[in-house]
Amino acid sequence: MYIIDTHTHLDDDRYDDILDEVLTNASNDGVKLHIIPGADIKTLKKASNIANKYDNVYYAAGVHPYDITDFNLDYLKSFLDDKKCIAIGECGLDYYRSPSEEEKVLQKEVFIKQIELSIEKKLPLIIHIRDASADSLEILKSYKEAFGVLHCFNASPILLELSDRFYYGIGGVLTFKNAKNLVEILPKIRLDRLLIETDSPYLTPHPFRGTLNEPKYCTLVAQKMAELLNKSIEEITELTTNNAKNLFKGLI
């Protein structure tokens, strides 16, 4: 059994000259499949090109809440007939930078458009939520057909209400010394709703914080998850991989 990195920004410029090496390193460490979340309209074509070059790389088409000024629904739709495009996102709400009320309204509008697109196309959502759990929950509860993953799960207990339709992406933050809330809530997440991710090149796990994150570090997340849940790493690998395949139907 192998690990699936369900959220890795392989289209980041920092990988341009080392992508073959990064993917080889991951494969050697048992991380065999990768999903690039679409975050910016301007880089979607690059994500598509990478996914169509490598058999074991897939991608999602979406717009991150920080990049909504470039949102273009028709352009987003143009990627959805590609078999390597298996989800909508990364989309959601992010109030970390204290946006104005007007900016919050725009974030919600763009988020809702992507939710509606995912329902129309029956594709899972990859959702980003930061300092916006209550508003995100309210929106997602109003769209009963929406499903997907809460990427980089922020350990908000109220979001566990969504576990009938949503998975929870767990990454390198779980290994951080200040991850008390995530460590405490992890056992409360249904085992059939856990996914592993890196969010690379960001959020590199301990003990490599401060260096470039890579999909190969999924193994460190799996090890920490196994330790906290009193499972073997083989059990964690199997259940998270099966979960990813259950959610992302396009994975082969």
C-alpha positions in Angstrom: 0.0 0.0 0.0 1.1 3.5 -0.7 0.3 7.1 0.5 -1.6 9.7 -1.6 -0.6 13.3 -1.1 -4.0 14.8 -1.5 -2.8 18.4 -1.5 0.6 19.4 -2.9 1.4 22.6 -4.9 3.7 21.0 -7.4 3.0 23.9 -9.8 4.9 26.2 -7.4 7.9 27.9 -9.1 10.2 26.4 -6.5 9.8 23.0 -8.0 10.4 24.0 -11.6 13.9 22.7 -11.8 13.6 19.8 -9.4 10.2 18.3 -10.1 11.4 15.0 -11.4 13.6 14.6 -8.3 10.8 15.6 -6.0 8.5 13.0 -7.5 11.2 10.3 -7.4 11.9 11.1 -3.7 8.3 10.7 -2.9 7.9 7.4 -4.8 11.0 6.1 -3.0 9.3 6.9 0.3 6.0 5.3 -0.6 4.1 8.4 -1.7 2.8 7.4 -5.1 -0.1 9.7 -6.1 -0.4 13.5 -5.9 -3.2 16.0 -6.3 -2.4 19.6 -7.2 -5.0 22.0 -5.8 -5.9 24.8 -8.2 -5.4 28.0 -6.3 -5.0 30.7 -8.9 -6.4 31.2 -12.4 -3.0 32.3 -13.6 -1.4 28.9 -12.7 -4.2 26.5 -13.6 -2.7 25.8 -17.0 0.6 24.9 -15.5 -1.1 22.5 -13.0 -2.9 20.9 -15.9 0.3 20.5 -17.9 2.1 18.9 -15.0 -0.7 16.5 -14.3 -0.9 15.5 -18.0 2.9 14.9 -18.1 3.0 12.6 -15.1 0.8 9.6 -14.8 0.7 9.8 -11.0 -0.2 13.5 -10.7 -3.8 14.9 -10.8 -5.2 18.3 -10.2 -8.2 20.4 -9.2 -9.5 23.6 -10.7 -10.3 26.3 -8.3 -9.5 29.7 -6.9 -8.1 30.4 -3.4 -9.8 33.2 -1.4 -6.6 35.3 -1.7 -6.8 35.2 -5.5 -10.5 35.9 -6.1 -10.0 39.1 -8.0 -9.0 37.0 -11.0 -11.9 34.6 -10.7 -13.4 33.5 -14.0 -16.0 30.8 -13.9 -16.0 30.1 -17.7 -12.2 29.7 -17.6 -12.5 27.4 -14.6 -15.1 25.3 -16.4 -12.8 24.8 -19.4 -10.6 22.4 -17.4 -13.4 20.2 -16.1 -13.5 17.8 -19.1 -9.9 16.9 -18.5 -9.7 13.4 -17.0 -6.8 14.5 -14.8 -8.9 17.2 -13.2 -10.7 15.4 -10.4 -12.0 18.1 -8.0 -13.0 21.8 -7.6 -10.7 23.9 -5.4 -8.8 25.1 -3.5 -11.6 27.4 -2.6 -13.1 28.7 0.6 -12.9 31.6 3.1 -9.8 33.1 4.7 -10.2 36.0 7.2 -6.7 35.8 8.6 -5.6 39.1 6.9 -8.7 40.8 8.4 -10.5 41.5 5.1 -13.1 44.3 5.0 -16.8 43.4 5.1 -16.9 44.0 1.3 -14.0 41.6 0.8 -15.7 39.0 2.9 -18.8 39.3 0.8 -16.8 38.8 -2.4 -15.0 35.8 -0.9 -18.4 34.2 -0.1 -19.7 34.9 -3.5 -16.7 33.2 -5.2 -16.8 30.3 -2.8 -20.5 29.7 -3.5 -20.0 29.8 -7.2 -17.4 27.0 -6.9 -19.6 25.0 -4.6 -22.4 25.2 -7.1 -20.1 24.2 -9.9 -18.9 21.2 -7.9 -22.5 20.1 -7.3 -23.3 20.6 -11.0 -20.3 18.5 -12.0 -20.6 16.0 -9.1 -16.9 16.7 -8.2 -15.5 16.9 -4.7 -14.5 20.3 -3.2 -11.1 21.0 -1.8 -11.9 23.7 0.8 -9.6 26.2 2.5 -10.9 27.6 5.8 -8.8 30.0 8.0 -10.3 32.1 10.8 -13.7 31.7 9.1 -15.1 28.5 10.5 -18.6 29.8 11.4 -19.3 31.4 8.0 -17.9 28.4 6.2 -20.1 26.0 8.2 -23.2 28.1 7.6 -22.6 28.1 3.8 -21.8 24.4 3.6 -24.8 23.4 5.7 -27.0 25.3 3.2 -25.6 23.2 0.3 -26.6 19.7 1.3 -25.2 18.1 -1.9 -21.7 19.6 -1.4 -19.0 17.1 -0.4 -15.2 17.1 -0.4 -12.3 17.7 2.0 -11.5 20.4 4.5 -7.9 20.9 3.6 -5.4 21.6 6.4 -8.1 21.0 8.9 -8.0 23.9 11.4 -9.1 21.8 14.4 -12.4 23.8 14.8 -14.8 21.4 16.6 -17.8 22.9 14.9 -16.6 21.7 11.5 -16.9 18.1 12.7 -20.6 18.6 12.0 -19.7 18.1 8.4 -18.2 14.6 8.7 -21.2 13.0 7.0 -20.1 14.7 3.7 -16.6 15.9 4.2 -13.1 14.5 4.8 -10.4 16.2 6.9 -6.9 16.8 5.4 -4.1 16.4 8.0 -0.7 17.7 7.2 2.6 18.7 8.7 1.0 20.9 11.3 0.2 17.8 13.2 3.9 17.4 14.0 4.3 21.0 15.2 5.0 21.6 18.9 2.1 24.1 19.1 -0.4 21.8 17.4 -2.2 21.1 20.7 -5.7 21.7 19.3 -5.2 19.5 16.3 -3.6 16.8 18.4 -6.6 16.8 20.7 -9.3 16.7 18.0 -7.6 14.1 15.8 -9.1 11.1 17.7 -12.6 12.7 17.3 -12.4 12.5 13.5 -14.0 9.4 12.0 -11.2 7.1 10.7 -13.0 6.8 7.4 -12.7 10.6 7.0 -9.0 11.1 7.4 -6.7 12.2 4.6 -3.0 12.9 4.4 -1.5 15.9 2.7 1.6 18.1 2.8 0.5 21.4 1.4 4.0 21.5 0.1 6.0 23.6 -0.4 4.4 25.1 2.8 4.1 23.7 6.3 7.1 21.4 6.3 6.8 18.8 9.2 9.0 18.6 12.2 12.0 18.1 12.2 12.5 19.7 8.8 10.6 23.0 9.5 12.3 25.9 7.7 13.2 23.8 4.6 11.2 23.2 1.4 8.4 20.8 2.0 8.0 17.9 -0.4 5.4 15.1 -0.8 7.8 12.6 0.6 7.2 14.1 4.0 3.7 12.5 4.0 5.4 9.7 5.8 6.1 11.9 8.8 2.5 12.9 8.9 1.4 9.2 8.8 3.9 8.3 11.5 2.6 11.0 13.8 -1.0 10.1 13.0 -0.3 6.5 13.8 1.3 7.4 17.1 -1.6 9.6 18.2 -4.3 7.1 17.1 -2.5 4.0 18.5 -2.4 2.5 15.0 0.4 1.0 12.9 1.8 3.1 10.1 0.6 0.4 7.7 -3.0 0.8 9.1 -2.9 4.6 8.7 -1.5 4.2 5.2 -4.2 1.8 4.1 -7.1 3.7 5.6 -6.0 7.1 4.3 -5.3 5.8 0.8 -8.7 4.1 0.7 -10.3 7.3 1.9 -8.7 9.3 -0.8 -9.8 6.9 -3.5 -13.4 6.9 -2.1 -13.5 10.7 -2.3 -11.5 11.3 -5.5 -13.1 8.9 -7.9 -10.8 9.9 -10.8 -7.7 8.5 -9.1 -6.2 5.4 -10.8 
